[in-house]
C-alpha cells in the first residue's frame, strides 16, 4: 500500500481511504478529474466539467483498449455511446474529446452524464463524514449537498446547487496539498486504478500500459529485418497479397497492440501502410488469415536460417522483440518442420486471439473494404 505524504493540517488517513470497498470505477475517475483541474490552477469546478474530464480520461481504456470498468458501469456505457455518435477515433486527442463534449447537445448523452452525478460527488467524501447515518445518504441531492456543507473538514463543499451546473469548491489547504504532492498522488491513483482494472479484466494483459493514450512504438529493427529479406526476394502482405516496397512497408500487430500491449516478434508481420491503417485495432478473421500468416512467418523463419545477413538482423530483433526463451525454442530454433512451426504458432496465438475477441475486438476482413 502506498504511503501518502503527511500533513499537519489535513486528515491524510481519511484521504487514504477514498477508494476502500470500491465496487465501481467512478470514485477513481472523479478524484482524478479533481486532481487534474486543481493542478491546472482551478479550485471551483462544475459537475459538467468534471464529468467531461472523467469521460476523456477513461476514453482510451474503454474505446481503444476495450477494458471493462465494471458491471453495468455507466461511465463505460457513456464512452461507448459517445464513440458511436461522435465520429471521434478511439485514439483521439484529449483536447478534441473535451471540445466535442462541451459542444454536444445530445439528450441521451446528457441523461447518462447526469446519472454519474447522483452518488460519486457525495460518496467520495464518505471517509470524511463517518458520523452520517444511512438515512442521511438518502436525502435528495440538493438536500444532501446542503447537509454535507454543514460538516467540517471536507475536502470540498458544494455551491450553485442546480443539476450539472452544481459546483464543488475545493478547500485551499487541499489545493495546496494536491499541487505540492501531485506526482505522488498521481501514482497513488494509478496504483488503485490498476488494481481495480486487473480485478475487472483478469484475462487482459498489460493493464498498466493501457491507462494513457496509445504511444507510437519503435519497430525500426523489425522494419530493417523485413527490408533485408525484401532485398533478396519479393515479399507480399497477408491481407491483400500486395507486393511490398520500402515506401509502402508497415509492421502490423496481428492481434492488436491495444489488446496484447507488447511488440513480440511472433505477433508482427509486414503489410502496407494503407492496409494497416484500414485494419486499425480490429482482429483479422482467424480462418481466413491465420493460415496465410503462418505461411509468411515460416517463410521468414526459413530466410532467417538460410541467409546470414537475415539471421544477423533477426538476432538484433530477438534481443528486443522475443522475450521468452520458451517461445524462442518453439518458433526460432533450427530444423523446425512447417507443420511443427505452424502448430507451435497456433498454440501461442489462438488463446490470446480468443481472449481479445471475448474482450470486444471485432473481426475484420480486408476484402470487405475493397
C-alpha positions as CSV (number, residue, x, y, z in Angstrom):
1,X,0.0,0.0,0.0
2,X,1.4,3.4,-1.0
3,X,2.0,5.9,1.8
4,X,0.6,9.4,1.2
5,X,2.6,12.5,2.3
6,X,1.8,13.7,5.8
7,X,0.1,17.0,6.5
8,X,-0.2,18.7,9.9
9,X,-3.4,20.4,8.8
10,X,-5.3,17.7,6.9
11,X,-6.5,14.2,7.8
12,X,-4.5,12.2,5.3
13,X,-5.5,8.9,6.9
14,X,-9.1,9.6,5.7
15,X,-7.8,10.6,2.2
16,X,-6.1,7.2,2.0
17,X,-9.5,5.5,2.5
18,X,-11.2,7.2,-0.5
19,X,-11.1,4.0,-2.6
20,X,-11.9,1.5,0.2
21,X,-14.6,-1.1,-0.7
22,X,-14.9,0.3,-4.2
23,X,-17.3,-1.8,-6.3
24,X,-17.4,0.7,-9.2
25,X,-14.8,2.8,-11.0
26,X,-16.5,6.2,-10.5
27,X,-14.6,7.3,-7.4
28,X,-11.2,6.9,-9.1
29,X,-12.2,8.8,-12.2
30,X,-13.9,11.6,-10.2
31,X,-10.9,12.1,-8.0
32,X,-8.6,12.0,-10.9
33,X,-10.7,14.7,-12.6
34,X,-10.5,16.9,-9.5
35,X,-6.7,16.4,-9.3
36,X,-6.3,17.4,-13.0
37,X,-8.3,20.5,-12.6
38,X,-6.7,21.6,-9.3
39,X,-3.2,21.0,-10.7
40,X,-4.2,23.3,-13.7
41,X,-4.9,26.1,-11.2
42,X,-8.7,25.8,-10.7
43,X,-10.4,25.5,-7.3
44,X,-14.1,25.8,-8.2
45,X,-15.2,23.0,-10.6
46,X,-18.7,22.3,-12.1
47,X,-20.1,18.8,-12.3
48,X,-20.2,19.3,-16.1
49,X,-16.5,19.8,-16.5
50,X,-15.6,17.1,-14.0
51,X,-17.8,14.5,-15.8
52,X,-16.3,15.6,-19.1
53,X,-12.8,15.1,-17.6
54,X,-13.8,11.6,-16.4
55,X,-15.0,10.7,-19.9
56,X,-11.8,11.9,-21.6
57,X,-9.6,10.2,-19.0
58,X,-11.4,6.8,-19.4
59,X,-11.8,7.2,-23.2
60,X,-8.7,5.2,-24.3
61,X,-9.2,2.5,-21.7
62,X,-12.7,1.8,-23.0
63,X,-12.7,2.7,-26.7
64,X,-9.1,1.8,-27.6
65,X,-8.2,-0.9,-25.2
66,X,-11.8,-2.4,-24.6
67,X,-11.3,-2.5,-20.8
68,X,-14.3,-3.4,-18.6
69,X,-14.9,-0.8,-15.9
70,X,-17.5,-2.8,-14.0
71,X,-20.9,-4.5,-14.2
72,X,-23.4,-2.1,-15.8
73,X,-20.9,0.7,-15.5
74,X,-22.5,4.0,-16.7
75,X,-19.1,5.6,-17.5
76,X,-18.1,2.7,-19.7
77,X,-21.5,2.7,-21.4
78,X,-21.3,6.5,-21.9
79,X,-17.9,6.3,-23.6
80,X,-19.2,3.6,-25.9
81,X,-22.2,5.7,-26.8
82,X,-20.2,8.9,-27.5
83,X,-17.8,6.8,-29.6
84,X,-20.8,5.6,-31.7
85,X,-22.4,9.0,-32.3
86,X,-19.3,11.3,-32.4
87,X,-17.1,10.1,-35.2
88,X,-14.2,10.5,-32.7
89,X,-11.3,8.0,-33.1
90,X,-10.5,5.5,-30.3
91,X,-7.1,7.1,-30.2
92,X,-8.5,10.7,-30.4
93,X,-6.5,13.5,-28.7
94,X,-7.9,14.5,-25.3
95,X,-8.4,18.1,-26.3
96,X,-10.7,17.0,-29.2
97,X,-12.7,14.8,-26.9
98,X,-13.3,17.6,-24.4
99,X,-14.2,20.0,-27.2
100,X,-16.8,17.6,-28.5
101,X,-18.3,17.0,-25.0
102,X,-18.6,20.7,-24.4
103,X,-20.4,21.4,-27.7
104,X,-22.6,18.2,-28.0
105,X,-26.3,18.7,-27.1
106,X,-27.3,15.0,-27.4
107,X,-30.1,14.3,-24.9
108,X,-29.2,10.7,-24.2
109,X,-25.6,11.7,-23.5
110,X,-26.8,14.5,-21.2
111,X,-29.0,12.0,-19.3
112,X,-26.2,9.5,-18.9
113,X,-23.8,12.2,-17.7
114,X,-26.4,13.3,-15.1
115,X,-26.6,9.7,-13.8
116,X,-22.9,9.9,-13.0
117,X,-23.5,12.8,-10.6
118,X,-26.1,11.0,-8.4
119,X,-23.7,9.4,-6.0
120,X,-20.0,9.9,-6.6
121,X,-19.7,13.7,-5.7
122,X,-21.0,12.8,-2.3
123,X,-19.9,9.3,-1.6
124,X,-16.3,10.0,-2.4
125,X,-16.2,12.1,0.8
126,X,-17.7,9.3,2.9
127,X,-14.4,8.8,4.9
128,X,-14.7,12.5,6.0
129,X,-18.3,12.2,7.2
130,X,-18.3,8.9,9.1
131,X,-21.0,10.2,11.5
132,X,-23.6,10.2,8.7
133,X,-26.4,7.8,9.2
134,X,-27.8,5.7,6.4
135,X,-30.9,7.8,6.1
136,X,-28.9,11.0,5.6
137,X,-27.3,9.5,2.5
138,X,-30.8,9.0,1.1
139,X,-31.7,12.7,1.0
140,X,-32.4,14.4,-2.3
141,X,-29.2,15.5,-3.9
142,X,-29.8,19.3,-3.2
143,X,-30.6,18.5,0.4
144,X,-27.7,16.1,0.7
145,X,-25.3,18.7,-0.6
146,X,-26.6,21.3,1.9
147,X,-26.4,18.7,4.7
148,X,-22.8,17.9,3.8
149,X,-21.9,21.6,3.7
150,X,-22.6,21.7,7.4
151,X,-19.7,19.3,8.1
152,X,-16.3,20.5,9.0
153,X,-13.0,19.4,7.3
154,X,-14.5,18.1,4.0
155,X,-12.2,18.1,1.0
156,X,-14.6,20.2,-1.0
157,X,-18.0,21.9,-0.5
158,X,-21.0,22.4,-2.8
159,X,-22.3,25.6,-4.3
160,X,-24.7,26.8,-7.1
161,X,-26.6,23.6,-6.5
162,X,-28.5,23.0,-9.7
163,X,-28.0,19.7,-11.6
164,X,-25.0,19.6,-13.9
165,X,-24.3,23.3,-13.1
166,X,-23.6,22.4,-9.4
167,X,-20.0,23.3,-8.4
168,X,-17.6,22.0,-5.9
169,X,-15.2,24.3,-4.1
170,X,-12.0,22.5,-3.2
171,X,-10.7,23.9,0.1
172,X,-7.5,26.0,-0.3
173,X,-5.4,23.8,2.0
174,X,-6.4,20.7,0.0
175,X,-5.5,22.5,-3.3
176,X,-2.1,23.3,-1.8
177,X,-1.6,19.7,-0.7
178,X,-2.6,18.4,-4.1
179,X,-0.3,20.7,-6.0
180,X,2.6,20.1,-3.7
181,X,2.3,16.3,-3.8
182,X,0.8,15.9,-7.3
183,X,3.3,13.3,-8.6
184,X,2.8,11.0,-5.6
185,X,-1.0,11.4,-5.8
186,X,-1.0,10.6,-9.5
187,X,1.0,7.4,-8.7
188,X,-1.4,6.5,-5.9
189,X,-4.4,6.9,-8.2
190,X,-2.7,4.9,-10.9
191,X,-1.9,2.1,-8.4
192,X,-5.5,1.9,-7.3
193,X,-6.8,2.1,-10.8
194,X,-4.5,-0.8,-12.0
195,X,-5.6,-2.9,-9.0
196,X,-9.3,-2.2,-9.8
197,X,-8.9,-2.9,-13.6
198,X,-7.0,-6.1,-13.0
199,X,-9.8,-7.3,-10.9
200,X,-12.4,-6.4,-13.6
201,X,-10.2,-7.7,-16.5
202,X,-8.5,-10.8,-15.2
203,X,-7.6,-12.1,-18.7
204,X,-6.3,-8.9,-20.2
205,X,-2.5,-8.4,-20.4
206,X,-0.6,-5.2,-19.9
207,X,-3.2,-3.3,-17.9
208,X,-0.5,-0.7,-16.7
209,X,0.2,0.1,-20.4
210,X,-3.5,0.9,-21.1
211,X,-4.1,3.9,-18.8
212,X,-2.9,6.6,-21.2
213,X,-3.4,7.4,-24.9
214,X,-1.6,4.9,-27.2
215,X,2.0,5.8,-27.9
216,X,4.0,5.5,-31.2
217,X,6.0,2.3,-30.9
218,X,9.5,1.8,-32.2
219,X,9.7,-1.1,-34.6
220,X,12.8,0.0,-36.5
221,X,14.6,-3.3,-36.0
222,X,11.6,-5.3,-37.3
223,X,11.3,-3.0,-40.3
224,X,15.0,-3.4,-41.1
225,X,14.6,-7.2,-40.8
226,X,11.9,-7.3,-43.4
227,X,13.7,-4.9,-45.7
228,X,16.7,-7.1,-45.6
229,X,14.5,-10.0,-46.8
230,X,12.9,-7.8,-49.4
231,X,16.4,-7.1,-50.9
232,X,16.7,-10.9,-51.5
233,X,13.3,-11.8,-52.7
234,X,9.8,-10.1,-53.1
235,X,7.6,-10.1,-50.1
236,X,3.8,-9.6,-50.2
237,X,1.4,-8.8,-47.3
238,X,-1.0,-11.4,-45.9
239,X,-4.3,-9.5,-46.4
240,X,-4.3,-8.2,-50.0
241,X,-1.3,-10.1,-51.3
242,X,0.2,-6.8,-52.3
243,X,4.0,-6.8,-53.1
244,X,5.7,-4.6,-50.5
245,X,8.2,-1.8,-51.2
246,X,10.4,0.2,-48.8
247,X,7.9,3.1,-49.2
248,X,4.8,1.1,-48.5
249,X,6.1,-1.2,-45.8
250,X,4.4,-1.1,-42.4
251,X,4.5,-3.6,-39.5
252,X,1.2,-4.9,-38.2
253,X,0.3,-6.5,-34.9
254,X,-1.8,-9.5,-36.0
255,X,-3.6,-9.4,-32.6
256,X,-3.9,-5.6,-32.0
257,X,-1.4,-3.9,-29.7
258,X,-4.3,-2.4,-27.9
259,X,-5.0,-5.8,-26.5
260,X,-1.6,-7.5,-26.2
261,X,0.3,-4.3,-25.1
262,X,3.6,-5.7,-26.4
263,X,5.7,-5.9,-29.6
264,X,6.6,-9.6,-29.6
265,X,8.1,-10.8,-32.9
266,X,5.7,-13.7,-33.3
267,X,2.7,-11.2,-33.5
268,X,4.4,-8.9,-36.0
269,X,4.3,-9.2,-39.8
270,X,4.7,-6.9,-42.8
271,X,1.8,-5.2,-44.6
272,X,1.2,-1.9,-46.4
273,X,0.7,1.4,-44.6
274,X,-2.8,1.7,-46.1
275,X,-3.9,-1.8,-45.1
276,X,-2.5,-1.4,-41.6
277,X,-4.5,1.9,-41.3
278,X,-7.7,0.1,-42.5
279,X,-7.3,-2.8,-40.1
280,X,-6.8,-0.4,-37.2
281,X,-7.2,-2.3,-33.9
282,X,-9.5,-5.0,-35.2
283,X,-8.9,-8.7,-35.3
284,X,-8.2,-10.4,-38.7
285,X,-10.7,-13.2,-39.2
286,X,-8.9,-16.3,-37.9
287,X,-9.8,-18.9,-40.5
288,X,-9.1,-16.7,-43.4
289,X,-5.9,-15.0,-42.3
290,X,-4.1,-17.2,-39.8
291,X,-3.0,-19.8,-42.4
292,X,-1.6,-17.0,-44.6
293,X,0.1,-15.5,-41.5
294,X,1.6,-18.9,-40.7
295,X,3.0,-19.3,-44.3
296,X,4.5,-15.8,-44.0
297,X,6.1,-16.4,-40.6
298,X,7.5,-19.8,-41.7
299,X,8.9,-18.2,-44.9
300,X,10.6,-15.6,-42.6
301,X,11.9,-18.4,-40.4
302,X,13.4,-20.2,-43.5
303,X,15.0,-17.0,-44.7
304,X,16.5,-16.3,-41.3
305,X,18.3,-19.7,-41.2
306,X,19.3,-19.7,-44.9
307,X,20.9,-16.2,-45.2
308,X,23.5,-14.9,-42.7
309,X,22.5,-11.3,-43.3
310,X,18.9,-12.1,-42.4
311,X,20.0,-14.1,-39.3
312,X,22.1,-11.1,-38.2
313,X,19.0,-8.8,-38.4
314,X,16.9,-11.4,-36.6
315,X,19.3,-11.5,-33.7
316,X,19.0,-7.8,-33.3
317,X,15.2,-8.1,-33.3
318,X,15.2,-11.0,-30.9
319,X,17.0,-9.0,-28.2
320,X,14.1,-6.6,-28.1
321,X,11.1,-8.5,-29.5
322,X,11.5,-12.1,-28.3
323,X,11.2,-12.0,-24.5
324,X,10.5,-15.7,-23.8
325,X,13.2,-18.4,-24.0
326,X,10.3,-21.0,-24.4
327,X,9.0,-19.2,-27.5
328,X,12.5,-18.8,-28.8
329,X,12.9,-22.6,-28.7
330,X,9.4,-23.3,-30.1
331,X,9.5,-20.9,-33.1
332,X,13.1,-19.9,-33.9
333,X,15.4,-22.9,-33.3
334,X,16.9,-24.6,-36.3
335,X,15.4,-27.5,-38.2
336,X,11.7,-27.0,-37.5
337,X,9.3,-28.5,-40.0
338,X,6.5,-26.3,-41.4
339,X,3.9,-28.5,-39.5
340,X,5.7,-28.1,-36.2
341,X,6.2,-24.4,-36.7
342,X,2.5,-23.9,-37.5
343,X,1.3,-25.9,-34.6
344,X,3.5,-24.0,-32.2
345,X,2.5,-20.6,-33.6
346,X,-1.2,-21.5,-33.3
347,X,-0.8,-22.7,-29.7
348,X,0.8,-19.3,-28.9
349,X,-1.6,-17.1,-30.8
350,X,-5.0,-18.7,-30.7
351,X,-5.7,-18.4,-26.9
352,X,-4.7,-14.7,-27.0
353,X,-6.8,-14.2,-30.1
354,X,-9.9,-15.7,-28.5
355,X,-9.4,-13.7,-25.3
356,X,-9.2,-10.5,-27.4
357,X,-12.4,-11.5,-29.2
358,X,-14.1,-12.0,-25.9
359,X,-12.9,-8.6,-24.8
360,X,-14.8,-7.0,-27.7
361,X,-12.3,-6.7,-30.5
362,X,-14.2,-7.1,-33.8
363,X,-13.5,-9.4,-36.8
364,X,-12.0,-7.8,-39.8
365,X,-11.8,-8.7,-43.5
366,X,-9.7,-6.8,-45.9
367,X,-11.8,-7.9,-48.9
368,X,-14.8,-6.1,-47.3
369,X,-13.0,-2.8,-47.7
370,X,-12.4,-3.1,-51.4
